[in-house]
Amino acid sequence: MKNRVEIGKRIKRLRLENDFSQTHIAKILFISQAAYSLIENSQNGIVSEHIIKLSRLYGVSTDYILTGDKSIIRIGRDTGFVPMLRTSNHRHLLAAIEDDSIIDIKDWFKLPDFDPSKDQTLFKMETEGMAPVIFPGDVLICHLQSNLDKVLDGSAVVVITVQGILVKRLKNAKNADYFLFENDNETFGLPERIMKKDIKKLLMIRGKINHVLISGQNTAEKSKMQKLEESIEVLKKELFEMNRKLASLTGSNNS
């Protein structure tokens, strides 16, 4: 019970320091004000999803909320982490671009020697449409482009429409209301014409981390992929450790 009391005190202190009301925080956590009040007053425990959201809101680590320890690195753009967008849920993908806080903690990665901006994200290639430039499994480093008029002809892009998600090469059309989207792999289908008004989001591909080794000259890219995999393992361990601590605290509260 003591741990639950201390957690309640910390999140209450953080709320007051930031001049937020309980109602405001409850809306962010998608719970009622009454339910949030019970958490602050230590009558209810707090779940890991809420801990992550509060850590991002207040700019503190999840460990600080759980234990008061300020030494652990927070996961977010301001600490050098970049989110990986998944294509399995089209609607969720659009929402995730708008709101980082809904991206699962396991989908945040830290790339060596990479300083991300707030509009950059990672995207995993899943088709052969852009081979031999981009292969399935390659991790694309993308930048959100909000002004379609600034997109250069011939740019490699990730385009998100109402119908789905495409990784293509953009070409200007004679009609200014449209873009043409082509595959680098000529055997992978015909170019598509999409109206600009139907484009929900467009991501410029700034670089990639190779999934396959193309030649002996690309050892540097292989090293980057190895470092990314190592970063993923570190992140998994941090997530496991946070869940272990939360389980330990919950267990001690119930005893």
C-alpha positions in Angstrom: 0.0 0.0 0.0 2.9 2.3 0.7 4.1 2.2 -2.9 0.6 3.0 -4.2 0.5 6.0 -1.8 3.9 7.3 -3.1 2.9 6.9 -6.7 -0.3 8.8 -6.0 1.6 11.6 -4.3 4.1 11.9 -7.2 1.4 12.1 -10.0 -0.6 14.6 -7.9 2.5 16.8 -7.4 3.3 16.6 -11.1 -0.3 17.7 -11.9 -0.2 20.6 -9.6 3.2 21.7 -10.8 1.9 21.9 -14.3 -1.4 23.6 -13.2 -3.6 20.8 -14.6 -7.0 19.8 -13.3 -8.0 16.3 -12.5 -10.6 16.5 -15.2 -8.0 17.4 -17.8 -5.7 14.5 -16.9 -8.7 12.1 -16.8 -9.6 13.1 -20.4 -6.0 12.3 -21.5 -6.2 8.9 -19.8 -9.7 8.2 -21.2 -11.1 7.6 -17.7 -13.6 9.5 -15.5 -12.5 12.3 -13.2 -13.7 10.2 -10.3 -11.6 7.2 -11.4 -8.5 9.4 -11.7 -9.2 10.9 -8.2 -9.1 7.4 -6.7 -5.6 6.9 -8.3 -4.2 10.1 -6.9 -5.7 9.2 -3.5 -4.1 5.8 -3.6 -7.5 4.0 -3.5 -7.0 2.5 -6.9 -3.8 1.2 -8.6 -2.4 2.6 -11.9 -2.0 0.6 -15.1 1.2 0.7 -17.3 -0.6 2.5 -20.2 -1.5 5.4 -17.9 2.1 5.5 -16.5 3.5 5.8 -20.0 1.0 8.6 -21.0 1.7 10.5 -17.8 5.5 10.2 -18.2 5.2 11.7 -21.7 2.8 14.4 -20.6 5.1 15.6 -17.7 8.4 14.9 -19.3 9.6 12.4 -16.7 10.6 8.8 -16.9 8.2 6.0 -16.1 10.6 4.9 -13.4 10.2 8.3 -11.7 6.5 7.8 -11.5 6.9 4.3 -10.2 9.8 4.7 -7.8 10.9 8.4 -7.8 14.1 7.5 -9.6 15.1 10.2 -12.0 18.1 8.4 -13.6 16.2 6.4 -16.3 16.0 7.7 -19.9 12.5 8.6 -21.0 11.2 7.2 -24.3 10.1 9.9 -26.7 11.3 12.2 -29.5 13.0 14.6 -27.1 15.3 11.8 -25.9 16.2 10.7 -29.5 13.7 7.9 -30.0 11.8 7.6 -33.3 8.4 5.8 -33.7 8.0 2.9 -36.1 4.6 3.1 -38.0 2.9 -0.2 -38.7 0.7 -0.9 -41.8 -1.5 -3.6 -40.2 -4.0 -1.0 -39.0 -4.6 1.7 -41.6 -6.9 3.9 -39.4 -4.6 3.6 -36.4 -1.6 4.6 -38.6 -3.3 7.9 -39.5 -4.1 8.6 -35.8 -0.5 7.7 -34.8 0.9 10.3 -37.1 -1.2 12.9 -35.5 -0.6 11.8 -31.9 2.6 10.1 -30.7 1.1 9.2 -27.4 -0.9 6.4 -28.8 2.1 4.6 -30.3 3.0 1.5 -28.4 6.2 1.7 -26.3 7.6 -1.3 -28.2 7.5 0.7 -31.5 9.9 3.4 -30.3 13.6 3.0 -31.4 16.8 4.9 -31.0 19.1 5.0 -34.0 22.8 5.5 -33.6 24.1 8.9 -34.8 20.6 10.0 -35.7 18.9 13.2 -34.4 15.2 13.0 -35.2 12.9 15.9 -35.7 9.3 15.9 -34.6 8.1 15.1 -38.1 10.3 12.1 -38.7 9.3 8.5 -38.4 10.3 5.0 -39.3 8.3 2.8 -41.8 8.9 -0.8 -42.7 8.8 -1.8 -46.4 6.6 -4.8 -47.0 6.4 -5.2 -50.9 8.9 -5.5 -53.8 7.4 -2.6 -55.7 10.4 -0.4 -55.2 13.2 -3.0 -55.8 16.1 -2.8 -56.5 16.2 0.6 -54.6 14.1 -0.5 -51.6 13.6 -4.1 -50.6 11.0 -5.8 -48.4 12.1 -5.5 -44.8 14.0 -2.3 -45.3 13.4 0.3 -42.6 12.6 3.7 -44.2 13.5 6.9 -42.5 10.6 9.3 -43.4 9.7 12.9 -42.9 6.1 14.1 -42.9 5.4 16.6 -45.7 2.4 18.8 -45.0 2.8 21.0 -48.1 2.2 18.8 -51.3 3.4 21.7 -53.5 6.9 21.3 -52.1 7.3 17.7 -53.1 9.9 17.3 -55.8 9.2 15.3 -59.0 10.7 11.9 -58.7 10.7 11.7 -54.9 10.3 8.4 -53.2 7.4 8.7 -50.8 5.0 6.8 -48.5 1.5 8.0 -49.5 -1.6 7.3 -47.3 -5.0 7.6 -48.8 -8.5 6.6 -47.7 -8.0 3.2 -49.5 -4.6 2.3 -48.1 -0.9 2.8 -47.9 1.6 2.9 -50.9 5.3 3.2 -51.2 6.0 4.7 -54.6 7.9 7.2 -56.6 6.0 10.5 -57.2 5.7 12.1 -60.6 4.0 15.3 -61.4 1.0 14.9 -63.8 -0.1 17.3 -66.5 -3.3 18.0 -64.5 -2.2 19.8 -61.3 -5.0 18.2 -59.3 -3.3 14.8 -59.6 0.0 13.0 -58.8 1.3 9.9 -60.6 2.8 7.2 -58.4 5.1 4.7 -60.0 7.0 1.6 -58.9 10.8 1.4 -59.4 10.2 -2.3 -60.1 8.6 -2.2 -63.6 7.2 -5.7 -63.2 5.1 -4.7 -60.1 2.1 -3.1 -61.7 1.1 0.1 -63.6 1.5 3.7 -62.4 -1.4 5.0 -60.3 -3.1 8.4 -60.6 -4.3 9.8 -57.3 -6.0 13.2 -56.7 -4.2 15.4 -54.3 -7.4 15.9 -52.3 -7.5 12.2 -51.6 -4.0 12.1 -50.0 -4.4 12.0 -46.2 -0.7 12.0 -45.4 2.5 12.0 -47.4 5.9 11.0 -46.0 9.1 11.8 -47.8 11.7 8.9 -47.7 14.9 10.5 -46.5 16.9 7.3 -46.1 16.8 3.6 -45.2 18.4 0.9 -43.2 19.0 -2.1 -45.3 17.3 -5.4 -44.5 19.4 -7.3 -47.1 23.1 -7.1 -48.0 23.3 -6.0 -51.6 27.1 -6.1 -52.0 30.3 -6.2 -50.1 30.5 -2.4 -50.3 27.5 -1.9 -48.1 29.0 -3.1 -44.8 28.2 0.3 -43.2 24.5 -0.2 -43.8 24.7 -3.7 -42.4 26.4 -2.2 -39.3 23.5 0.3 -38.9 21.0 -2.6 -39.1 22.9 -4.4 -36.4 22.9 -1.3 -34.2 19.2 -0.9 -34.7 18.6 -4.6 -33.7 20.8 -4.0 -30.6 18.7 -0.9 -29.8 15.5 -2.9 -30.1 16.9 -5.5 -27.7 17.8 -2.7 -25.2 14.3 -1.3 -25.5 12.7 -4.7 -24.9 14.8 -5.1 -21.8 13.7 -1.6 -20.5 10.1 -2.5 -21.2 10.4 -5.8 -19.4 12.1 -4.1 -16.4 9.3 -1.5 -16.2 6.6 -4.2 -16.3 8.5 -6.2 -13.7 8.7 -3.2 -11.3 5.0 -2.5 -11.9 4.1 -6.1 -11.2 6.2 -6.1 -8.1 4.6 -2.9 -6.8 1.1 -4.3 -7.5 2.0 -7.5 -5.7 3.2 -5.7 -2.7 0.0 -3.6 -2.6 -2.2 -6.7 -2.6 -0.2 -8.4 0.2 
